[in-house]
Amino acid sequence: SGKMSAFRHPQSTPLRSQPDFAMKAPKPPDRPLVPYMRYSGKCGPKVRAENPDAQLWDIGKIIGQMWRDISDADKAVYQHEYEIEKVEYEKAFKAYQNSHAYQQYVKREQKANEKSSRSRMEVGGVVIQPVDEEDAGNELSCRTSKLPVRPLLTSCCDGHSNGCGSKTVWICCENKLNHLSAHQSKLEEELVKLEEIHREKKRQIEKGSEEFAENLKRVCEEKPQLDEAKYAELLEEMKGKLLEAYKSIKRSKMRSMQDSPLNAKRSLKKLLCWQNW
């Protein structure tokens, strides 16, 4: 800050290092979650419970693979929920932009910008502007992108006010690079294994599908075909068998009548009644 003050005009506007909370916009409505994030929120606790020792990125890879494995019909359910909430969000956001609180915020922001512009034109000098509230997402992404570098540099400092020793920085950077390279190699190996597992599952599914199609075709070809001609043939065959059975019974009755004269009258009566029937 001492070096920066040497380039500032003595009468210039003081630096603004913190956001003006009086100019903070009212809280907008929450955006609807995309289908994958909905699925992740639903399956995340179960996956973490089944893999308590897994790292966060491993949990993410497992959920991502589960999302790719589910059917399009299951994905359509989450997509449908997202579309419904998206319509409601657009209505709520339009009402938010037309609200009195948001309109007052826009007016205050415009007045503050005009006042700041006039002050710079009148006073002159070098002024560092604060980041706008609306660009909070971009600021967050920039900070996030710098996160891997910050601990790398802070861990290399020797603790003196003069800064970091070039040799120490080089050694620390080299160690960090080796660590990141090893981690990247591990992730690449896991990715290769996952791809191989996926290909094996795909081969098994395709093989099972082909076997099922062949079995279904064979069953359809081997099933008995019954048409009117076949039905008439079977009917005549059964009639012949019944007639042959009737003749056999009749012959046995006649023999019994001849062998037993005492029961001849009774057997003849039964035979005649059965024949009339």
C-alpha positions as CSV (number, residue, x, y, z in Angstrom):
1,S,0.0,0.0,0.0
2,G,3.0,2.3,0.6
3,K,4.1,1.9,-3.0
4,M,0.6,2.5,-4.3
5,S,0.3,5.7,-2.3
6,A,3.3,7.1,-4.2
7,F,1.3,7.1,-7.4
8,R,-1.9,8.6,-6.0
9,H,-2.8,12.2,-6.1
10,P,-2.8,13.7,-2.6
11,Q,-6.4,15.0,-3.2
12,S,-7.7,11.9,-4.9
13,T,-10.6,9.8,-3.6
14,P,-9.6,7.2,-1.0
15,L,-9.4,3.6,-2.1
16,R,-12.6,1.6,-1.5
17,S,-11.5,-1.9,-0.3
18,Q,-14.8,-3.1,1.1
19,P,-18.2,-3.2,-0.6
20,D,-20.8,-0.6,0.3
21,F,-23.5,-2.6,2.1
22,A,-26.0,0.2,1.7
23,M,-25.8,-0.4,-2.0
24,K,-26.3,-4.1,-1.8
25,A,-29.0,-5.4,-4.1
26,P,-32.0,-7.3,-2.6
27,K,-31.7,-11.0,-2.6
28,P,-32.9,-12.5,-6.0
29,P,-34.9,-15.7,-6.2
30,D,-32.9,-18.9,-6.2
31,R,-32.1,-20.5,-9.5
32,P,-33.6,-24.0,-10.1
33,L,-31.1,-26.9,-10.0
34,V,-30.2,-28.5,-13.3
35,P,-31.2,-32.2,-13.6
36,Y,-27.8,-33.6,-12.8
37,M,-27.5,-31.5,-9.6
38,R,-31.0,-32.7,-8.5
39,Y,-29.9,-36.3,-9.0
40,S,-26.7,-35.7,-7.2
41,G,-28.5,-34.1,-4.2
42,K,-30.8,-37.1,-4.1
43,C,-28.1,-39.9,-4.4
44,G,-25.3,-38.0,-2.7
45,P,-26.0,-39.1,1.0
46,K,-26.5,-42.7,0.0
47,V,-23.2,-42.8,-2.0
48,R,-21.3,-41.1,0.9
49,A,-22.7,-43.6,3.3
50,E,-21.7,-46.5,1.1
51,N,-18.2,-45.0,0.6
52,P,-17.2,-43.3,3.9
53,D,-13.5,-43.2,3.1
54,A,-13.8,-41.9,-0.4
55,Q,-12.7,-38.4,-1.3
56,L,-15.0,-35.7,-2.6
57,W,-13.9,-36.0,-6.2
58,D,-14.3,-39.8,-6.0
59,I,-17.9,-39.3,-4.8
60,G,-18.5,-37.0,-7.7
61,K,-17.1,-39.6,-10.2
62,I,-19.4,-42.3,-8.7
63,I,-22.5,-40.1,-9.0
64,G,-21.5,-39.0,-12.5
65,Q,-21.2,-42.7,-13.6
66,M,-24.6,-43.5,-11.9
67,W,-26.1,-40.6,-13.8
68,R,-24.8,-41.8,-17.1
69,D,-26.0,-45.4,-16.4
70,I,-29.7,-44.5,-15.7
71,S,-32.2,-44.6,-18.5
72,D,-33.4,-41.7,-20.5
73,A,-36.9,-42.1,-18.9
74,D,-35.4,-41.6,-15.4
75,K,-33.5,-38.6,-16.6
76,A,-36.6,-37.1,-18.1
77,V,-38.2,-37.0,-14.7
78,Y,-35.5,-34.7,-13.4
79,Q,-35.6,-32.7,-16.6
80,H,-39.4,-32.3,-16.2
81,E,-39.0,-31.0,-12.6
82,Y,-36.3,-28.6,-13.8
83,E,-38.5,-27.2,-16.6
84,I,-41.4,-26.6,-14.2
85,E,-39.2,-24.8,-11.7
86,K,-37.5,-22.8,-14.5
87,V,-40.8,-21.4,-15.6
88,E,-41.6,-20.4,-12.0
89,Y,-38.1,-18.9,-11.6
90,E,-38.5,-16.7,-14.7
91,K,-41.8,-15.4,-13.3
92,A,-40.3,-14.8,-9.9
93,F,-37.2,-13.1,-11.4
94,K,-39.4,-10.8,-13.6
95,A,-41.3,-9.8,-10.5
96,Y,-38.0,-9.3,-8.6
97,Q,-36.8,-6.9,-11.3
98,N,-40.1,-4.9,-11.2
99,S,-40.1,-4.8,-7.4
100,H,-39.8,-1.5,-5.5
101,A,-36.7,-2.6,-3.6
102,Y,-34.8,-3.5,-6.8
103,Q,-35.8,-0.3,-8.6
104,Q,-34.6,1.8,-5.6
105,Y,-31.3,-0.2,-5.7
106,V,-30.8,0.6,-9.4
107,K,-31.5,4.3,-8.8
108,R,-29.1,4.5,-5.9
109,E,-26.4,2.7,-7.9
110,Q,-26.8,5.0,-10.9
111,K,-26.6,8.1,-8.6
112,A,-23.5,6.7,-6.9
113,N,-21.8,6.0,-10.3
114,E,-22.6,9.5,-11.5
115,K,-21.3,11.0,-8.3
116,S,-18.1,9.0,-8.5
117,S,-17.6,10.0,-12.1
118,R,-18.0,13.7,-11.3
119,S,-15.5,13.4,-8.4
120,R,-12.9,11.8,-10.6
121,M,-13.3,14.4,-13.2
122,E,-13.0,17.3,-10.7
123,V,-10.2,15.9,-8.5
124,G,-8.2,13.8,-11.0
125,G,-5.5,11.2,-10.0
126,V,-5.4,7.5,-10.0
127,V,-8.4,5.7,-8.4
128,I,-8.9,2.0,-8.0
129,Q,-12.6,1.1,-8.5
130,P,-14.2,-1.7,-6.4
131,V,-15.7,-4.7,-8.1
132,D,-19.4,-4.3,-8.8
133,E,-21.9,-6.4,-6.8
134,E,-23.3,-7.9,-10.0
135,D,-19.9,-9.4,-10.9
136,A,-19.6,-11.3,-7.6
137,G,-19.8,-14.6,-9.6
138,N,-16.9,-13.6,-11.8
139,E,-14.9,-12.5,-8.8
140,L,-15.6,-15.8,-7.1
141,S,-14.5,-17.8,-10.1
142,C,-11.2,-15.8,-10.3
143,R,-10.5,-16.5,-6.6
144,T,-11.3,-20.1,-7.1
145,S,-9.0,-20.4,-10.0
146,K,-6.1,-19.0,-8.0
147,L,-6.7,-21.3,-5.0
148,P,-4.1,-23.9,-6.1
149,V,-1.4,-21.2,-6.6
150,R,-2.0,-19.4,-3.3
151,P,-0.9,-22.3,-0.9
152,L,1.9,-23.1,-3.3
153,L,3.4,-19.7,-2.9
154,T,2.6,-19.2,0.8
155,S,4.2,-22.5,1.7
156,C,7.4,-21.5,-0.1
157,C,8.0,-18.2,1.9
158,D,10.9,-18.2,4.3
159,G,9.0,-16.0,6.8
160,H,11.1,-12.8,6.4
161,S,9.6,-9.5,5.3
162,N,11.9,-9.4,2.3
163,G,9.9,-12.1,0.5
164,C,10.6,-15.6,-0.7
165,G,14.0,-17.0,-1.5
166,S,14.2,-18.0,-5.1
167,K,15.8,-21.4,-4.3
168,T,13.2,-22.2,-1.8
169,V,10.4,-21.3,-4.1
170,W,12.0,-23.4,-6.9
171,I,12.2,-26.5,-4.6
172,C,8.7,-26.0,-3.3
173,C,7.3,-25.6,-6.8
174,E,9.2,-28.7,-8.0
175,N,7.7,-30.7,-5.1
176,K,4.2,-29.5,-5.7
177,L,4.6,-30.2,-9.4
178,N,5.7,-33.8,-8.6
179,H,2.8,-34.2,-6.3
180,L,0.3,-32.9,-8.8
181,S,1.8,-35.0,-11.6
182,A,1.5,-38.2,-9.4
183,H,-2.1,-37.3,-8.6
184,Q,-2.9,-36.7,-12.2
185,S,-1.4,-40.1,-13.1
186,K,-3.5,-41.7,-10.5
187,L,-6.6,-40.1,-11.8
188,E,-5.8,-41.1,-15.4
189,E,-5.3,-44.7,-14.2
190,E,-8.7,-44.7,-12.5
191,L,-10.2,-43.2,-15.6
192,V,-8.8,-46.0,-17.7
193,K,-10.1,-48.6,-15.3
194,L,-13.6,-47.0,-15.4
195,E,-13.6,-47.0,-19.2
196,E,-12.5,-50.7,-19.2
197,I,-15.3,-51.6,-16.8
198,H,-17.8,-49.6,-18.9
199,R,-16.7,-51.4,-22.1
200,E,-17.0,-54.8,-20.3
201,K,-20.5,-54.0,-19.1
202,K,-21.4,-52.9,-22.6
203,R,-20.1,-56.1,-24.1
204,Q,-22.0,-58.2,-21.6
205,I,-25.2,-56.3,-22.3
206,E,-24.8,-56.6,-26.0
207,K,-24.0,-60.3,-25.7
208,G,-27.1,-60.9,-23.5
209,S,-29.2,-59.0,-25.9
210,E,-28.1,-61.1,-28.8
211,E,-28.7,-64.3,-26.9
212,F,-32.1,-63.2,-25.8
213,A,-33.0,-62.3,-29.4
214,E,-31.9,-65.8,-30.7
215,N,-33.8,-67.6,-27.9
216,L,-36.9,-65.6,-28.7
217,K,-36.6,-66.3,-32.4
218,R,-36.2,-70.1,-31.7
219,V,-39.2,-70.2,-29.3
220,C,-41.4,-68.4,-31.8
221,E,-40.3,-70.9,-34.6
222,E,-40.7,-74.0,-32.4
223,K,-44.1,-73.2,-30.9
224,P,-47.0,-75.5,-32.3
225,Q,-49.0,-74.0,-35.1
226,L,-52.8,-74.7,-34.8
227,D,-55.0,-73.8,-37.7
228,E,-58.5,-75.0,-38.8
229,A,-57.1,-77.9,-40.8
230,K,-55.0,-79.1,-37.9
231,Y,-57.9,-78.7,-35.5
232,A,-60.2,-80.8,-37.8
233,E,-57.5,-83.5,-38.0
234,L,-57.2,-83.6,-34.3
235,L,-60.9,-83.8,-33.9
236,E,-61.3,-86.7,-36.3
237,E,-58.4,-88.5,-34.5
238,M,-60.2,-88.1,-31.1
239,K,-63.5,-89.3,-32.6
240,G,-61.7,-92.4,-33.9
241,K,-60.2,-93.1,-30.5
242,L,-63.6,-92.7,-28.7
243,L,-65.3,-95.0,-31.2
244,E,-62.6,-97.6,-30.8
245,A,-62.9,-97.4,-27.0
246,Y,-66.7,-97.7,-27.3
247,K,-66.3,-100.8,-29.4
248,S,-63.8,-102.3,-27.0
249,I,-66.2,-101.8,-24.1
250,K,-69.1,-103.2,-26.0
251,R,-67.1,-106.4,-26.8
252,S,-66.1,-106.8,-23.2
253,K,-69.7,-106.5,-22.1
254,M,-70.8,-109.1,-24.6
255,R,-68.2,-111.5,-23.4
256,S,-69.2,-111.0,-19.8
257,M,-72.8,-111.7,-20.8
258,Q,-71.8,-114.9,-22.4
259,D,-69.6,-116.0,-19.5
260,S,-72.2,-115.2,-16.8
261,P,-75.8,-116.1,-17.8
262,L,-77.1,-114.9,-14.4
263,N,-76.0,-111.4,-15.0
264,A,-76.8,-111.3,-18.7
265,K,-80.1,-109.5,-18.4
266,R,-78.7,-106.9,-16.1
267,S,-75.6,-106.3,-18.3
268,L,-77.7,-106.2,-21.5
269,K,-80.0,-103.6,-19.9
270,K,-77.0,-101.4,-18.9
271,L,-75.4,-101.8,-22.4
272,L,-78.7,-100.8,-24.1
273,C,-79.1,-97.8,-21.8
274,W,-75.6,-96.6,-22.5
275,Q,-76.0,-97.2,-26.2
276,N,-79.2,-95.1,-26.3
277,W,-77.5,-92.4,-24.4
